[in-house]
């Protein structure tokens, strides 16, 4: 008997809306998706609402938050704003028009500023009295008002022709690009513009004045930094006299091999051109040594300098409430994008720096100041979950939550409560309040939104277990076991080995709209997700063992997990197992295809590296390959680790491939170029191996468009079902 799953009040950009002017009323539809059971499907996954940014009012009484809705039919999203009381009551949609409304922040307890059509607007907390504040011809990409509301930072893109030359004016239709240096493209686009922060004065009625001061005027550097930086990389001091911002003062080749970014302090009142106008809080007046662009930074002079110079990745500054301190996330070493991220505190009165999470052997992912300007709260991964911790200016760290979940994006709601997002393997993001206690038992966590309740209440959930297994070198490794809904321990289930990307990304309680464990389990698969060598949350030594050893212990860890599951979990069908993964996970799949000793019946690799020699000069961020491989492939004085890396590239073992493989890649993926996936597919077919290639001309390292997302899921499960279920049903 078929049931109908109604997705209540899903606000979609329908065909009618897309042809109307932006100020017309949005059409509100109720979608009905036909479900044959209570199991998650790709269509149900893409019908879910997605919480974006959120912010509490200054008095802590209200919360404005952003929601994204996705229309598969129209192949687009619609971003809207909602309002609720601090306890989650009286939730109300503020967006009433067809255009996207985003980036909400409070001007005062009764007024919200937001972004619409590339301009800053304001409205009352009930959505009334809307007024446009800026006039920039739609160029605003982010904004942040000063605490006194007299100034505002506006992010805008400016032309950048340092690396890609501007074409002659008499050739307006020419599509060629003359390129003179590296970093000519980043992530998924050619770098022909960069963002700069502009400082504007605010006039009567909060209207932004016409002229603005470019904080980086005349500088060929970006702020925020590519590829994912936003307004969180800047911060106002409480007295509105200073701006702390993140910047990497490098271009071209130097940029491509270095992760060295700094925190700067911009003094609004100091005259332009003075030394202290843009003060570097990480290092001042230091000549850094030149680096060999074909070698790892690990052993070069830049990383042998004294620690307080901070030559690593520094980002996301936040002033203490009393204005005395600036805190930020800091990595120690240049060239290492997965170094331990510590909390650094700069005392503006004493001009000193301290690190206050040194006793915690994992990375800080986000943080916020407590009102006392002495205590800080942060979230971090430990043993495959992302929980809340507390520290202080003395560096006294204490864990405050211990949930099988991942918390994200912290801010103080009021003097006693923290506002945060939380998700898990079985639940997408919702908003929660946390009242920190002295211990885990004393801390109170309360859910205040249920944005996908109508869907989740009608879906059966998988069961989640943790298992520990001994690795081949005698250490303990944790892996997740995700069992299908309506699990029957007496049945045999086809089983997937999940290979994590990164390579140094957490295998935690994450929720993904593509690599989603719940939908994999709902399609009848047991999922084995190992926290293999290289993932965070098990100490820095465990994390760093993967660098220079991509095909060593981490591959043995994968096999230790799947072998333990096959031997000791009676419901795992060891004759019907597959291996799947993306990015480094895709590389893992390509490598395991030549080294699995017939454990697996099929493989799926998404955006994976296949030929490491080719990838060394194809990827845009060269610091990554240098750190992970040690050397350029042409260096005659390669380290032993570099030789091992290149000698064990997956493309060298295609002669041992014997198992069907699905290769997926996006042609706008400039991190791992699409030629890697194409080469793997071509090699498989030339070897006579059953293979498919799913190529996306308009997607990057991810799959972001709704219809492409549905196609991805359908292709993924059709391939798995073909090779892992067909024999079972015969």
N, C-alpha and C positions, 0 to 999 in steps of 0.2 A: 504493500500500500504506500503510495507516494504522499509525502508531506510537503507543504509549501512554507518556505521560510521567508517571512516578511521582514524587510529591512526598514524599520520605521524611520520616517522623517529624514531620509537620505537626501541631502541638498545637492543636486547635480547640475552641472552646466549642460543643459539640453540643447538640442538643435535650434530651438526657437531663441534661447538666450544668446547663443553665439552669433546670431544675426541681428540682435537688437543693440541699441546703444547701451553703454555701461550704466547709465542712470535709470534704466528700466528695472522693474521689479523682477527678481529672480523667480523662476518657476520651481516650486517645491513638489517633488515627486515621491511616491512610495514605490520602491522596486519590489517585485516579487520574483524570487529565484526558485525554480523548481528543484527540490532535493529528493533524491530517491531514498535517502536515509538521514540519520543524524550525524553523518560524518562530514568533516571539513572538505570542501572542494576549492579549486582555484577561483571559481566565481564568488564563493562566499568570502574567501580571503581578501579579494580585491574590493568587495563591497564594504569592508570594514572602514570605520572612521579612524582618522589618525590625529592624535594630539600633537600640536606643534609647540610654539613658545607659549609661556605663561608668565604672569607677573601679578604680585599682590599690590594692592593700593597702599599708599603711605601709612594709613591708619590701621592697616591689617584687616579691614572688614570685608573687602571684596577681592575677587580674583578675576582677571580677564585672561582668556586663553584662546589659542588658535586651533581650529579644526580643519583637516583636509578631507574632502570627499572625492571619490574617484568614479568617473563614468566610463565603463568599458565601451559602451556604445559610441560615445563621443570621443573617446581616447584622450581624455584630459581630466585635470583635477580642478577643484574649486576650493579656495582657501577662505574661511569665514572666521569671524570673531564671536565668542560667547562670553557671557558674564555670569558670575554666581557669587553667593555669599561665601565667606571664608570656610564655613562648615560644609559647603557643597550644596546647600539648599538654594531654591529659587534660580535654577539655571535658565538662562534666557539667551536666545540667539540675537546678536546685535546687527549682523550683516543682513541687509535687506535688498542689496543690489547685485547685479550679475557679475560685477568685477571682483577680483580677489582683494581681500582686506587682510593685512598681515602686520607683524612686528609691533603689536600694541605695547604701549608703555604709558604710565600715569604721569600727568602733569600736576595733578593735585588729587585730593580724595574724591573729587566729583568729575574730573575731566580726563579723558583718555586720548592720547595721540596715537595715530596709526598710519600705515603706508597703504596708499591706493593709487594705482595708475602712475607710479613713479613720483608721487608727491606726498608730502606730509599733511595729514588732516587731523582734526580733533573732533570729539563728540562728547556729550554727557554720558554718564555711566549707564543710562537707560537707552543709549543709542540716538538720542535726539540732538538737535542743534549742531548738525554737521557743518564743518567749515574747513575749506582748504587753507593751509598755512604757508606752503612754499610755492614758488613759481620758478621751476628749474627746467621746464620743457620735458618733464617726465624723467629726469635723470637721477633721482634719489634712489639709492640702493640699500640704504640703511641710515639710521639716525639715533641720536642720544642727546636728550636735553640735559643741561647742567642742573644741579640741585636747586639753584636759585631761579631757574627758568629764564635767565637773561640771555643765555647763549645756547646754541645747539650744534652738535657735530653732525654733518651730513656726509655720507659716503657717496662718492661719484667716481665714475671711470673717466680717465683721461687718455688721450692718444699716446701710444708708446711705440716709437719707431727706432729704438736703440738697436734692436736685433733683426726685426723684419722691416726692411726699408719701405718707405711710402712710395707707391707707384707714381710715375709721372702723371701730371694732371691732364695731359692730352690723351691718356689711355684709360679713361674712366671705366671701361668694361674689361680691362685686363684682370685675370684671376690669378696670375702667377705671383709668387712671393720671392723676393730676393732676401736671403737669410745670411747673416754675417757671423753668428755666434750660437752657442747652445742656449737651451731654455727657450727655444722659439715656439714651443707648444708645451702645454701643461694639462695633464689629466685628460681633457677631452676637447681642447680648443687651442687655436693658434694665439700666441700672446701678442696682440696688436693694441691692447689697452691694459691699463692697470688701475686699481682702485687707489684713491687718495682720500684722506679725511679733510673736510673743509669746515672751518669754524665760522658760524654766522651769529650775528647779534639778533636778538628777538625784539620786535617792536610791539606796538599796541595790539592787543587782542591776540598775542602770540604769533603774529604774522612774521615770517622770516624775511629779514632784509635782503635786498637784491645782491649785494656784494658779500663774498665770503673769502676767508683767508685759508689758502692751502697750507696745511701744517707741514707738508713735505714739499713746499714750493721749490721748483728747480731740481728736485732730486729724482733720479730714475729708479726709485724703489717703491715697493707696494706696501700698503697698509689698508686693510688687513692683508694677511699673506695667503697666497695660493696654496693648495687648491680649495681648502674648506673653511678658511678664516672668515669671521663675520664681526659684527659690532662688539662681540665679547672680547675682542683683542684690544679694546680701548676702555678707559674708565675715567670718570670725573672724580676729583677730590671733593670731599664734603663741603668745602668752602667755595667751590666753583672756580678756584684760581689755577688749578693744574689739571692737565690731562696726561695720564699714563697710557702709552700705546706700544704695540709690538711692531718690530720692523727688522727685516733682514737687509742690511746695506750691501747687497751684492747683486751683480747682474751677470748674464752670460755663463761662460764656463765656470767662473768662480761660484756662482749661485748653484750650478748643477751638481757640484761635488760637496757642498757644505750645508749643514743644518743649523749653522750658527745664526741665531736671531737674538735680539736684545730687547729690553724694556727701556723705553725713553720717557723722560718727564718733560712735558712741554709747559713752560711758564707763560701763561696768557698775558701777564702784565709786563714782562721783560721785552725790551725792544728787539725787533727782528735783527738778526745778524750777530747778536751777542753770544758768548760761549755757552751761557746757561739756558738759552732759549729751548734747545733740545738736548737735555742732559741724559747721557747714557748711564743707567743705574747698574748695568752689568759690568762694564769696563770703560774706562776713560783714558784717552791719550796713550793707548797701547798699540805698538806696531806688531801686527800678527805675522808669523812666518808664512812664506809661500808653501803651498802644498803640491805634491805630485798628483795630477788628476787621474793617473792610471793605477794608483795604489790606495789601499785602505787607509783611512785617517787614523785607524787604531794605533798605529806605530809611528805616526808622523809627529813632527815637533809641536804642532798646534795642540795636541792632547797631552803634551808633557809640561805645559805651563802651569803656574800655580792655580789652584782650584778657584780662588775668589774672582778670577777673571771671567768665568762663566762663558766658555766658548761653545756650549751646546745650545739646544733648542729651548728658548725662554719665551713664554707666552701667557696671555690671559691675566693681566694685572687687575687687582681689586684693592681699593683703599680701605683701611680700617675705618670704622664709624667715626673715630676721633680725628682722623686725618694724619696721624703720626706715622703709620706704617703703610707700605705697599706690599702685598703678597702676590706671588705669581707661581706658575708651574715651571719647573726648571729641570732640564737634563744636563748632565755633566759634560759629555763628550761630543765633539764636533764630528759630523758624518754618521751618527748613529741615531736613526729615527725612533728606535724602540728602547732607548736607554731608560733607566728608572726615572720616572717623573716625580720630583720632590717638591715640597712646598718651601719656597724661599721667602723670607721676610726681610724687607729693607726698612731700616729705621731712619726716617728722614731727619730726625733730630740729631742722631749720633753718626749718621752716614756709615752704618754698618749693615752687613748681611749675615743672616743665620738661616740654617735649614732645620725645620722642626718636625720632619717625618723620617729622620735617619734611622730610627729604631724599627721602622716598618719596611719589610723587605719586598715591597711591590710598589706599583706606580699609583700616584694620586690622579684621579680622572676629573674631578671637579671639586670645588670647595666654596664655602661662604664664611664670612666673619660673623661671630656672635656680637650682640650689642655692646659687650664689655670691652671690645677691642683687644682682648687678651686670648679669647678662645676662638678656635676655628673648627668647623665641621667639614668632613670630606668623605667622598665615596671612593672605593677602590675594590679591585678584584682580589679575593683570597679563597683558594680552594673552590674555584669555579662558581662563585657567587659574588655579586657586587653589593656590598653592604656599607652602612654608615659608620664612620669613625669620628672621634673627637681628638684634637690635639690643642696645644697652647704654645705660648711664646717660649716656654721652657722645653718644648719637644716631648711632652708627656702624652703618649698615644693610648687611646682606649677604644675598643670596639663597642658599638652601641646597638647594632641589630645583627641578627644571624638568621636571615631568611633565605629560603631557596628562591631567590629572586634577584633582579638587578635594579638598583635605584639609579636615578640620573638627574642631572641639572638641579643643583641645590640653590635655594635662596631662603632668607628668613621671612616668614609670614608675619610674625610679630616678635615680641621680646622672648617668647617661650616656645614658639612652634617653628618648624622648618617645613617649607613647601617643596615637594619633590615629585618627580615622575617615577613610576615603578612598572616593570613588566617581567614576564617570566616565559618559560617554554609553552605554557598553556594559556597565557593571557597577554594581549597587546597592552600598550601603555595606557595607564590611567594616572590621575593625580592623587597624591596622598599627603596628609600632614603627619609630621613626626614631632612628638614631644620627647626630647632627649632626657634620659634618666642617668643616674650614676652607673647603672649596669645595663646589660642587655635585657634582663627581666623587668627593669623599671621603665624602659623606653616604650612609648605607646605609638603605634602606627595605625592610622585611620584612613581608609579609602574614601575619597570625596567625589569621585566621578565614576560612572559606569557607561562610558560612551558607546560600547558595543554589547550592552547587556542583551538587547533583543536577539542578537545573533548567537552570542555565547551560550545563552540559556537553552538554546535548541541544539547545541552541538555536544556530542559525547567527547570527553577528554581522554587523552592517553594517560597512562601511569608512568611515573618517573622514578628511577632508582639510581643510586650511586653504587659503584663497585670499585674496589681497589685491586690492582694486580701487580705482581712483581715483574719488573722489566728485566731484560736480558743482562743488564749490568747490576741487578740486585736492588734497585730502588723501588719505591712504591708509587704507582701511578693511578690517578682517579679517572674513571670514565663514566659518562652518563649512559644509562639504558632507558630508552623511551619505548614503551610498549603500546601496541594499538589499542584504541578504545574497545570496550567489550572484550577485554583480553581473556583468553582461555589458556591457562598454563599447560593444558594437555594437547594443544595444537602445535604444529610446526609452522613458523612464520618465515617468509623470506626476510633477509636481514641486510642492512646497509651499514658499511663503514663510512662514517662522515670524516672527511679530511679538512681540517680548518685552514683558513688562509692566513695572510699576514706577512711572513710566517709567525709573527709574534702577536697574535690576536687571541683574545680570551675565548675559551669554550665554556661559556657561562650560561646563565639562564636567559639568554638573549631571545628576542622575538624578531623574526625577519619576515618580510613580505615576499621573499623568494626562497631562501634556504631556511624553510620553516619546519621545525621538527614535528610540530603538531599535525601539519598536513601530510608529512611523510608517514607518520604513524597511522593517521586516519585512512590512508590508502592501503593499509594492511601490512606495513613494514615495521619490523623492529629496527631501531636506530642505535648504533653504537658510536658514541662520540668521545674519543679519547682526549685527555689533556696531556698530549704528548710533549716531548722535549721541545722547548721553545715558546710555550704559552705562558702568559703571566699568571700570577697568583700562587706560585709555588717557590718563590725565591728567585733572586737575580741569577744565581748560578744555573738553575734549571732553565730559565729564560734564555740565557746566552749560549747554552750548549749547541743550539742549532746553527748559529752563525759559523760559516765555513764547513758545516757538516750536514748539509741538506739531505744527503742520501745515506746518512749513517744511523745514529741512534734514534732519531725521530721516526725513521721508517721502521726500525725494529719495534719501536713503541706502538705504532699503528698495529703491527702484526701481533704483538703481545695482547693487545686489547681484543682484537677480533678472534684470535685463537682461544683466549680465555672464555669469551662468550660462546663460541662454538662448542667448546668442551664441557662447560659447566652450566650453561643455561639450556635446559632440555627443550625449550620452545624455539630455539634458534635452529633454523634449517641450514645446516652447514653445506648442503649441496646446492643452495640457492642464495648466494651472497653476492652483493655488488659493492663497489667502492665509488664514492662520489665526492666532489669537492670543487672549489673555485679559487682562483688566484694561486697562492702557494698550495692550496688544496688541489687545484687542477694540475699543478706540477707534480704533486704527490701521486695523483692518479696516473699520469703519464709514466712516472717512474715505476710504480707498482705494476703497471701493465707488462713490464719486462722482468719482474722479480717476484711474482706472487705465487709461484709454484701451484698454479691451478686452483687457488682458494676461491677466486671470484668468477662469476659467470658473465658479468658485464661491468663496464666502467662508464662514468660520465665525468668529463673534465670541462669546466667553465673558465674561460679567460686564464688558462694556465700557461706557464712557461714550458716550452718543449725543447728548445735549442738554446742553451745558456750562452753560448758564444754569440749567437745572433742577438739575444736579449741584451747583452752587455752594452751594445752601442745603439739598440733600438729604444730602450726605456729613457724617459726624459729626466728623471731624478737619478743622476749617476752616483750620488752618494750611497744609494741603496745597494747597487751591484758591487761597488767598491768594498763596502763593509762586509757584505755577505760572501763575496768571492775572494777577497783579498787583492786580486790583481786583474789587470786587463789580460785578455787571452793571448795577446801578442808579446807580453813581457817574457824575456828569456830567463829572468831571475825570479820566476814565480815561487811563491811559498808552496810547501807541500799541500796545504789546504786548498790553495787555488788549483793546483794540478788535479787533486782529487775531485774538486767541484766540476771542472770541465770534462774530466775523463768519465764522470758518472752522469753527465747530462742525459735526460731521457731519450733524446733522439739517437743516441749511440746504441740503444738496446732494442730498436724496432725489430731487429731480426728475431727477437725472442717473444714478440707480441703474438698472442694466440687467442685473444678474447674480444668479443664485440665491444665497440667503444663509440660513444656519442661525444662529439666535440662541439662546444658552444663558444662563440666569441662575438664581441662588439667591435665594429670597424672604427669607432671613435675612441677606442681604448688606447690611449697613448702611454699608459703605464706598462702594459704587456700587449704588444701590438697584435693585431688580428692575424698577421702572417704566422704567428706561433700556432694558433688553432688550425688554420688552413694547412700548415705543413704537417701537423699531426694527423689530420684527416686524410690528406693525400697519401701519406706514408702508409696508413692502415689499409687504404683501398689498394695501393700498389702491392701490398703484401697479401692481398686476397682476403683480408679480414672484414667481416661485416662492420660497417661504420655509417654514421650519419653526421652531417655538419649542419648546425643551426647557426646562421650568421645574421647579425643585426647591423645593417648599414648605419643606423641612426642611434645606436646605444653605445655607452662607454663601458667602463669596468663593471657597471651595474646594468640592470634592466629597469628603466624608470617609467616607460609608457604603459598604460593599462593593457592595451591589446597585445603588446609584446610580452607583457608579464603573463597573460593568460596563455599565449602561445608557448612561452617557456615552460610553464607548469604542465601543459598538456603533452608537450614533446618529451619532457623529463619522465613523466609517469608512463607514457606509452612505451618508451624505451625500457624502463624497468620492468613493466608488466610483461613485455614480450619475452624477456630473457629470464626473469625470475619467477614468473607465475604460470607461464604457459605449460611447462612440464608438470607442475604440480596438479593442474586441472585435468591432465590427460589420464 
